[in-house]
Amino acid sequence: MGRLALSVSQLNEYVRRLFQQDPLLREIELRGEISNLKWHQSGTLFFTLKDEQAAVSCVMYASDAAMLQVEPFDGMRAVASGSVGLYARGGQYQFYAKTLSAQGVGVLFERYLALKERLGREGLFDPERKRPLPAYVETVGVVSSPTGAVIHDILNVSLRRDPQASILLCPVRVQGAEAADEVVRAIHLLERIGSVSVIVLARGGGSIEDLWTFNEERVVRAVAACTKPVVSAIGHETDFTLCDFAADLRAPTPSAAAECVVPLRSELRAEVAALRRELERCAQDTLRTRRTELSLMRERLNAAHPSAGLTRAREALMQQRTSLRAAMQAALVRARGELTLKRHQLTLLSPQSVLSRGYAIVLHDGAAVTSADALEEGDGVTLVLADGRADARITKNRPEYQNGRENG
């Protein structure tokens, strides 16, 4: 019997059919540690499962990868269910996974604790980063699944508290391999909408695998970096995700989140009424103050008006004119008194006045004679009297005549 001659393609196809026909390789579970994890742009997942002695290449097509409840990562201990086949073009056998899950909850919890510690050291969970919720909400942005009870609970509570509440749902998948990217995109989208005042992340309860989307690092960082307040309402009251620590507020349930972000309309009405009363009171006080200030300014304006200045200047001029006249009158009276006194004194001291009382001035050689020694007997003199002059001659000189009487 001659040897069988096969091409490479024929050999690989033969082996591929052997794998396909072997019932032991059709439905098996394969346990190991994931490594060399790669996502193709088509959504297909490539990875390696290994243990201490061996490794096998694995493929999960996009349709199956989209159904993953937990996003796999390098180092994750996992259980994959599927079949063994041969990639004919490369001549390489590989495991075609249909499902993939963590090998025990402990693996995910260890990853949860490790990521929580690392992000905590970076300060993403610090209380100082948390912002208060706005007192008045224009629109509540909700990141949640469009189906299920969660969104209905949020709507029912919100509309019961405020029939005019505005709720904007950004629908996403809340679990599965692509859920994390959808949640991140939804947060960024709502963050850019100006009317959105607060963002609520909401999901119903479930296992740690079901809630794992909200433990993904990129989701947690998107929550921490969001410029608008974020409320985390993931799972039940006993469920905690990393988004709860990064959010500005953690609500125990989605319904409780709606109560936190949507105020009661009756309370708003009462508060608005109180604010209106306070505003009216402040307005009245302000009007009274402004009226008083206006009156003062009007008085100052009137006082500073040019006509008022002219009036004051005119009054000052009249006062100065009156004072000047009074001063002039007083000066004239004083001058007249002084003149009368001087005239009287001048009259008393005038030679004419002396002559009128019987005295005479003796002139000798044109000069007044003040001493008897200046005359000799026989000298001719002129007597100046009050009403004229007379010539006389000295017949006898008696110098001893003093003080109006003769001596001896």
DACOR-V808279 format. One record per residue. SS is DSSP state (H for helix, E for strand, C for the rest). OMEGA is omega in whole degrees, -180 to 180 (999 if undefined). Layout:
# DACOR-V808279
ss = [SS:SS]
omega = [OMEGA:OMEGA]
This chain:
# DACOR-V808279
ss = [C:C:C:C:C:C:C:H:H:H:H:H:H:H:H:H:H:H:H:H:H:C:H:H:H:C:C:E:E:E:E:E:E:E:E:E:E:E:E:C:C:C:C:C:E:E:E:E:E:E:C:C:C:C:E:E:E:E:E:E:C:H:H:H:H:C:C:C:C:C:C:C:C:C:C:C:E:E:E:E:E:E:E:E:E:E:E:C:C:C:C:E:E:E:E:E:E:E:E:E:E:E:C:C:H:H:H:H:H:H:H:H:H:H:H:H:H:H:H:H:H:C:C:C:C:C:H:H:H:C:C:C:C:C:C:C:C:C:E:E:E:E:E:E:C:C:C:C:H:H:H:H:H:H:H:H:H:H:H:H:H:C:C:C:C:C:E:E:E:E:E:C:C:C:C:C:C:C:H:H:H:H:H:H:H:H:H:H:H:H:H:H:C:C:C:E:E:E:E:E:E:E:E:C:C:C:C:C:C:C:C:H:H:H:H:C:H:H:H:H:H:H:H:H:H:C:C:C:E:E:E:E:E:E:C:C:C:C:C:C:C:H:H:H:H:H:C:C:E:E:C:C:C:H:H:H:H:H:H:H:H:C:C:C:H:H:H:H:H:H:H:H:H:H:H:H:H:H:H:H:H:H:H:H:H:H:H:H:H:H:H:H:H:H:H:H:H:H:H:H:H:H:H:H:C:H:H:H:H:H:H:H:H:H:H:H:H:H:H:H:H:H:H:H:H:H:H:H:H:H:H:H:H:H:H:H:H:H:H:H:H:H:H:H:H:H:H:H:H:C:H:H:H:H:H:H:C:C:C:C:E:E:E:E:C:C:E:E:C:C:C:H:H:H:C:C:C:C:C:E:E:E:E:E:E:C:C:E:E:E:E:E:E:C:C:C:C:C:C:C:C:E:C:C:E:C:C:C]
omega = [-178:178:179:179:-179:170:179:-180:180:179:-179:179:179:-180:-179:179:176:178:-175:-177:-179:-177:179:-178:-177:-178:-180:172:-177:-178:178:-180:-178:173:180:-177:180:175:174:-179:178:-177:178:-177:176:179:177:171:-177:169:-175:-175:-172:178:179:177:-177:177:171:-177:-172:-178:177:-180:179:-178:-179:178:180:178:-179:179:178:-180:-179:173:-169:174:180:176:-178:-176:178:179:-180:173:-169:-176:-179:-180:-174:179:-179:-179:179:-174:175:177:-180:180:179:180:-179:-179:-177:-179:180:-179:176:178:178:-178:-179:180:178:180:-177:180:177:177:178:178:-177:-178:-176:179:-178:-179:-172:-178:176:177:180:180:-179:-175:176:179:176:175:-177:174:-176:176:180:179:178:-172:-172:-177:178:177:-180:-180:-178:-179:-177:-178:175:179:180:-178:180:-180:180:-179:179:-179:172:-171:179:166:-175:172:-176:-172:-176:-176:-176:180:-180:180:179:179:180:178:180:-179:-180:179:-177:-180:-173:-176:-180:-178:-178:-178:179:170:-174:176:177:-178:180:179:179:177:-179:-176:-169:178:-175:168:179:-174:-177:177:-180:180:178:178:-178:-177:-176:-178:178:-180:-178:175:180:178:-174:174:-180:-176:-178:-179:177:174:179:176:177:-178:-178:-177:177:178:175:178:-177:179:174:178:178:177:178:178:-179:-171:-179:-179:176:-178:179:178:178:179:180:-180:178:178:178:178:179:178:179:179:178:179:179:179:178:178:-180:179:178:179:-179:178:178:178:179:178:178:180:178:178:178:180:178:-180:-179:-179:-180:180:177:177:178:179:178:179:179:178:178:179:178:178:179:179:178:179:179:178:179:179:178:179:179:179:179:179:179:-179:178:179:-180:180:178:180:-180:-180:179:178:180:178:180:-177:-177:177:-180:178:179:-179:-179:179:176:179:180:178:-179:179:176:-176:176:-179:-180:-179:-180:-178:179:-179:-178:-177:175:180:179:179:174:-178:176:179:176:-180:-177:-175:178:-179:176:178:-180:179:-178:178:180:-180:-180:-178:-176:-180:-177:174:173:177:180:177:173:999]
